[in-house]
Amino acid sequence: MNSQLIYISTAKFHSALQIPIFKESDPANALHGHTFSARVFANLPQAWKSFKGGESDMLTTEINRAISPLNYNHLNKIIDIPTDENIVRFIRNQLQIPNITQVGVQSTDDNGVDLDIENKLHIWRKYRFESAHYLPNVEKGHQCGRMHGHGFEVVIHCNQTLADNQNMGINYAVIDRAWQDIFNQLNYKCLNDIKGLENPTSEMLSAWIWHKLKNTLPLSWITVYETATAGCHFDGTNYRIWKEQRFESALILSDAPKNHKARNMHGHSYICRLHLSAPLDKIMGWTVDYGDVKSIFKPSYILLDHHRLDTLTSNSNGSLESTLKWIKKQLLSDLPQLDRIDLFNTPGNGASLSWGNLGPALPS
């Protein structure tokens, strides 16, 4: 499959609103406010880019322009029924960007809506529970073979297609009710003691939750964060894991116009997220060991962290695209399950290089 390069930009806006389609007793019907996040994904053509490495800043400028009518405003004056679904439609219509693949709105830390190019809505809600577990089938001495615990997070993703006159998809409260029984079974428990979770890897846990909810909600994916930097998605058939690494690097974007700030020596705290798709190892209960992914990435990490990205090779220019392609080349022979790499140079802003199933977007 050919590689696809998607640029990502996120911006916040602060707004008051009330949603009149809810009952008068519902808090959402009263005047209230949120700090929203808006996010756009776009496969930008070369002609739109001002210079190599400037794509993310250009995208950020455009998304801030698109949300400016909403910022510090009463949304009902602009959008009659300002549900997350209608807000994301409004923003998409405001954006003047070619090749948009997805636009998202996050109204709280725990929920949001994404709208794709096929006009399908992807509604998600995030939850947390505290549990202990151990992995019984790992080799002797493996740290995960010892009893330990996590603050697990779970994202329930639902896909829906709405008519233009529909204001909202599945209500977050419906997802809450469906989740409550799952929460009661998992929270403050040892997962190994639960039927079906005797080997409670992220993969097994995401599949277990999927099967508990699949007849109740229009699921698209279940995501389990085992830690803040690693987790698994499951869509009823396929498993996708990710492992996140951070590094600190300097660069000069020599393709930037004269007197542009990017021509100065500068730097970023980067987040690199590696996504892998693979069949489930039925004995181990995982697709790929997160520890193995970290070990394979380590030689590349050493070359990235506290170094200049524009001097990695003679062809490196320090841009997100250049760095993503370098990371792919470094890893793919030793990590053939890898099919997507995300690289963020500032919070919520970056690019994604993929050559497989994109999978769901993780919350910001």
N, C-alpha and C positions, 0 to 999 in steps of 0.2 A: 504493500500500500504506500502511496506517495505521502511524503511528509506535509503537514499543514502547520503554518505558523500563525498563531492567533495572539494579538495584542490585547491586553487587559488593563482597564483603568477604573478606579473607584473614586467617588467623591461623596461628601456628606452634605446634607441639608437639614435644616431645622424648621419644623412646621407645626402649626396647630390644625386640628381637624375634628370632625365628628362624623360618624357613619350612620345616616338615618335609616338604613334598612334593618338595623338591629332593634330589638325591643327597647322601650324607654328605660327599662331597668338595667340594661346592659351598659357597663362603663364605656364601651366604644361609642355609644350614642351620645354621650356627654362630650362637651368640648375638652379636648386633651391634646397632648403634643408628643412628638417623637423626634429623635435624631435619626434620620434615615440615612442609609447608604445606597447609592446607586452605582451599578457596575455595568460596564459594557465590554463585550468581547467582539473583536473585528479582525477579519483577515484582510489587512490593509494592502491595497495595490501599491506597486512601486511609485506610480505617478502621484500618489497622495502624500508620500513621505518627503519631508523637506531635506533630511540628511540621514545617513545611517546612524542609528542610535537615538534619533530624536522622536521616534514614533510614539513612545509612551507619553512624553510631555505634550505632544500635539493632541493625543487622545484625551488626556486630562483636561486640556484647555477646552476641548469641544464638549466634554460631558459637563464641565462646570457651566458652560454657556447654556446648555440644554436645561439644567436644573435651576438656573438662576430665578425663573419666575416663581419657583416653589419655595425658595429659601426665605426664612423668616416671613412667612405669609400664612394666611388662613386658606387651606387647600380647597375648602368648599366653594370659595369664590372663583376657583379655576377649574376644579373637577367636581361635578355635582355630587357624586358618591365616591369619595376618595379611599376606596379599598386599595390594598396593595396591588391587586390585579389592574385596577384602573390607573393607578399612579404609574405602573411600569409601562402601560400602553401609551400614556401621555408622554413619558420620557422618550420612548422609542420614536414617537412621531416628531419630537423636537430635534432629535439628533440628525446632523448633516454629515454622516460618515458612510463611506461605501463599504459594502460587504460585511454588514453587521451579522454576527452569528447568534448573539444572545444578549439580552438586556435583563438586568436583575435589580430588584428593590428589596432591601432588608430593613424592616421597620423596627425590629428589636434585635438584641444579640441572639435571640433564639428562633427567629422565624423570618421567612421571606418568600419571594416569588420570582422566578425567572421566566422569561418569554423568549422562545426560540424562533428561528426563521420560518418554521412551519406553523407559526401562530399557536403553538402548544404551550400551555402553562405548566411550570414545574413548581409545585408548592412544597415547601419543606418546613420542618419543625424540629428543634433540637432539645434533647433531654439529657439528664445526668443521673447516674446512680453510683453507689459506692459498694464495691465487692472485693472479695478475696478469691484467688484461684492459684492453681499451679498446673503445669503441663506434664502429664504423667508419662509421655512417650519420648521425651527428649533424652539425649545421652547423659550419662552420669556427669555431674559437675556443671551442667548448663544452668545458668542462673534462674531460668524460668521453671526449672524442675523443683525449686523451693517454693513453699507457700509464701505468697506475697499478695499485694493488693493494688488496685487502681481506682481512680475516680473516672469511670468510663463515661463517655458521651456517645449518644446515639442520635443520628439524624434520620428521621422518617421522611422519605421523598415520595410525593404523589404527582402523577401526570394527569392533566385534564385538558380537553379541548373545549373552549367556551365560545358561544355565539357572541357576536359583537355587542348584543344588548344585555348580556349577562355580566353582572357586576362583580361576582365573586365565585371562586371555585369552592372546594371543600373548606369548611370553616375550621380554623385552628382548634376550636373547642371540640370538634368531632375527633380530631387526631389525639387531643389530650385524653378524651374518654377511652379511646382504644388503647392508648399507652398505659393507662393507670394499672391495669391488671398485670401487664408485663413488669412494670416498675415494682409492684408489690412482690413479685416472684424473685426479682433480682437484687433489690436494694438491701444492703447489710446482710448479705448471704455469702456462703462459699459456693461459687458457681459449680464446682465439681460435684456437689451434692444434688444438683438439679437434673432430673431425667432429660437426657439428650445433650447435656453439657458436661459429660464426664471428662471430655478433653476440650476445655473451653478456650480455644484460640479465638482470635478476632474473627477468623473465617467461620468457625463453627457457631459463634455467638450471633453474627449477622444473619446466617442462614436460619438459626433457631428463631430469632425475632421475626424474620420474614414469614416463616411458616405459621407463626402465631397470629400474624396480622393480615395475611394475604386475602382472606375471605371477608375482611371487614373494611379495608381501605383500598383505593385504587393505586397500589404501590408501584413505584418504578425502581427504587433502590432503597436498601437499608445500609446506612453507614455506621460503623463502629469505630470510635477513636479509643484505642487502648491507652495511648499516651497522647500528649499534645502534638507529637511529631510522627505518629505512625497509626495506621488503621487500615480498615478493609471495607470495601463496598460489595454488596451482593444484590443481584437483580432477579433472583429466582433460578438462575442457571449459571451465570458467570461471576467469578470472583476477581476483584481488582484491589490490590493493596497499594499503599503509598508509604514512603519513608522520606522524612524531611530533614534537611541539613542546612546549617547556616554558616556563612563565611563572610569575612571582611576583606574588601578588595579596593584597590585604587585603579584609576583609568584616566585617559585623555581621549575624548572623541575628536579625532583629528579631521573628520569629515564635516564637523560643524562649521557654520559660517564664521568668518572673521569677527572677532570681538564677542562671540557667543560664549556664555559661561561654561559650556561643556568642553571648550578647548582648553580650559584651565585644568591642571591636575586636581582631581577631586576623588571621591570615593563613596561607597554605599555599604550598608549591612544587607547582604543578600540572603534571601530564602530560596533554596533549591528543593523542589519536591519531585521525587522520582516515583512514577506510577508503573506498576507491573501487572500483567495479566497472565495467569497460568492455571492449569488444572489443579484441583485439590489433591494433595497427597493424603490418602485416606488413613494412613497409619499415623502420620505426624499431625494431621488435622490442619495443616497450613499449605499455602501455595509456595511461598518462599520465606525463609527465616529473615525477619527484619535485621537481625544481627549480621547475616551474610550480606545483605544489601549494603549495610553500613561499612563492612569490611572491604567490599569490592569498590565502594566509592572513595575510600580513604586515600589511595594514591592520587586521585584527581583532586580531592579536597586539599591535600598538602600543596598542590601546585596553584590552587585558587586562593586559599586563605592567606591574607597578609602578603599578597602579590599584586602586580598590575595585570589587568585582564587584556589590555591592548598589546601586551608583549608575550602572550602565551605561545603564539607561533608567528611566523612571518606574515601570515594572512589574517591574524586577529586584529580587529579594530576596536575591541572593547564594547561593542554593541550587544544588546540582549541576543539578537539573532546569531551573531558570531560566537558568543559564549555558549549558547544552547547547542549549536552544532558541534562545538569542540567537546562538550560534555558527552553528547551522544556518541561521538567517535571514540572517546576514551572508554566508554562503558559497555557498548553493545556486544562486543565479542564475549565478554565475561558475564554479561547479564542479559541473555537473549530474551528474557521475559519482559524487559523494559519496552514500553511503547508510548511513553509520554514523559516529558520533562517540563515542569513549570519553573520559571525563574523570575523572582520579584526583586527589584532593586530599591523600591520604597514600599511602604505598607499598602497593599491592594493594587499596586501598579507593576506591570511586568509583561511577560509573554509566555506562551506555551507552545512547545514543539511536539507534535503528535504524529504517529504513523500507525495508530490502531484506533480502538474504540475510545472516544473522548471520555465517556463516563460522566458522572454528575460533577458539577462545580461544587467545591467545598465552600462552606460559609466563610466570610471574611473574618 
